[in-house]
């Protein structure tokens, strides 16, 4: 994985890791309630158990939903970065304009890694050198 691709998904990996850590911590609290606190005279009662179970299940469900959403967004960000890296940039030696080729069309664009020299400039229409 190249540096540009990793840079696109690194924030998503960080958020996913944080959310998964939160899920693990919630499950750790659940384990403490069900195993450790009974040794300190915790008595089971539906009065506290039902709200606790509801809050725990709702929290874990929402965190899993957030992990899923962040993972899907991260995947699409990775795919977009992968497509942008494969674009070709054309530069005019005469006027200095640059264009990005998308699906065979020449369009104005940003910085991209591959460069070619045009034979004719679309802006100034000046005959340029052969493609290198």
C-alpha positions as CSV (number, residue, x, y, z in Angstrom):
1,X,0.0,0.0,0.0
2,X,1.5,3.3,-1.0
3,X,1.8,6.3,1.2
4,X,-1.0,8.2,-0.5
5,X,-3.4,5.3,-0.1
6,X,-2.5,4.8,3.5
7,X,-2.9,8.5,4.2
8,X,-6.5,8.3,2.9
9,X,-7.5,5.5,5.2
10,X,-5.4,6.2,8.3
11,X,-8.0,8.5,10.0
12,X,-10.7,5.8,9.4
13,X,-8.4,3.1,10.9
14,X,-7.8,5.3,13.9
15,X,-11.6,5.9,14.5
16,X,-12.3,2.2,13.9
17,X,-9.6,1.3,16.5
18,X,-11.0,3.7,19.0
19,X,-14.6,2.4,18.6
20,X,-13.5,-1.2,18.9
21,X,-11.6,-0.3,22.0
22,X,-14.8,1.3,23.4
23,X,-16.7,-1.9,22.7
24,X,-14.0,-4.0,24.5
25,X,-14.2,-1.6,27.5
26,X,-18.0,-1.9,27.7
27,X,-17.7,-5.7,27.6
28,X,-15.1,-5.5,30.4
29,X,-17.5,-3.4,32.5
30,X,-20.2,-6.1,31.9
31,X,-17.8,-8.8,33.0
32,X,-17.0,-6.8,36.1
33,X,-20.7,-6.5,36.9
34,X,-21.5,-10.1,36.4
35,X,-18.4,-11.7,38.0
36,X,-16.6,-9.4,40.4
37,X,-19.4,-7.4,42.0
38,X,-21.3,-10.5,43.1
39,X,-18.3,-11.1,45.4
40,X,-19.1,-7.7,47.0
41,X,-22.7,-8.6,47.9
42,X,-24.3,-7.3,44.7
43,X,-27.8,-8.8,44.7
44,X,-29.6,-9.4,41.4
45,X,-32.7,-7.4,40.8
46,X,-34.7,-6.7,37.6
47,X,-34.9,-3.1,38.9
48,X,-31.2,-2.5,38.0
49,X,-30.6,-5.3,35.5
50,X,-33.2,-4.4,32.8
51,X,-32.0,-0.7,32.4
52,X,-28.4,-2.0,32.6
53,X,-28.9,-4.6,29.9
54,X,-30.8,-2.1,27.7
55,X,-28.1,0.5,28.0
56,X,-25.3,-2.0,27.4
57,X,-27.0,-3.6,24.3
58,X,-27.9,-0.2,22.9
59,X,-24.3,1.1,23.4
60,X,-22.7,-1.9,21.8
61,X,-25.1,-1.8,18.9
62,X,-24.5,1.9,18.2
63,X,-20.8,1.4,18.4
64,X,-20.9,-1.6,16.0
65,X,-23.0,0.6,13.6
66,X,-20.4,3.3,13.9
67,X,-17.6,0.9,13.2
68,X,-19.5,-0.4,10.1
69,X,-20.1,3.1,8.8
70,X,-16.5,4.2,9.3
71,X,-15.2,1.1,7.6
72,X,-17.5,1.6,4.6
73,X,-16.5,5.3,4.3
74,X,-12.8,4.3,4.7
75,X,-13.1,1.7,1.9
76,X,-14.7,4.2,-0.5
77,X,-12.0,6.8,0.4
78,X,-9.3,4.3,-0.4
79,X,-10.9,3.4,-3.7
80,X,-11.2,7.1,-4.6
81,X,-7.6,7.7,-3.8
82,X,-6.6,4.7,-5.8
83,X,-8.4,6.0,-8.9
84,X,-6.9,9.5,-8.5
85,X,-3.4,8.2,-8.4
86,X,-3.9,6.5,-11.7
87,X,-4.9,9.7,-13.5
88,X,-2.5,11.2,-16.1
89,X,-1.5,14.9,-16.1
90,X,-0.6,16.8,-19.3
91,X,1.6,19.9,-19.1
92,X,2.1,22.5,-21.9
93,X,5.7,23.6,-22.3
94,X,4.7,26.9,-23.8
95,X,2.0,28.3,-21.5
96,X,2.5,26.0,-18.5
97,X,-1.1,24.9,-18.2
98,X,-1.9,21.4,-16.8
99,X,-4.8,19.1,-17.6
100,X,-6.0,15.8,-16.1
101,X,-7.1,13.0,-18.4
102,X,-10.3,11.3,-17.3
103,X,-11.9,8.7,-19.5
104,X,-10.1,10.0,-22.6
105,X,-11.2,13.6,-22.0
106,X,-8.8,16.4,-21.1
107,X,-9.9,18.4,-18.1
108,X,-8.5,21.0,-15.7
109,X,-7.2,19.2,-12.6
110,X,-4.9,19.2,-9.6
111,X,-1.6,17.6,-8.8
112,X,-1.2,14.0,-9.8
113,X,1.8,11.7,-10.1
114,X,2.1,10.7,-13.8
115,X,3.1,13.4,-16.3
116,X,3.1,13.6,-20.1
117,X,4.0,16.3,-22.6
118,X,1.2,17.3,-25.1
119,X,1.8,17.7,-28.9
120,X,-0.8,20.5,-29.1
121,X,-1.8,22.7,-26.2
122,X,-5.6,22.9,-25.7
123,X,-5.3,26.4,-24.3
124,X,-2.9,28.1,-26.6
125,X,-3.2,25.6,-29.5
126,X,0.6,25.9,-30.1
127,X,2.3,22.9,-31.7
128,X,4.4,21.2,-29.1
129,X,7.2,18.7,-29.1
130,X,6.5,15.0,-29.5
131,X,5.2,13.1,-26.5
132,X,8.1,11.9,-24.2
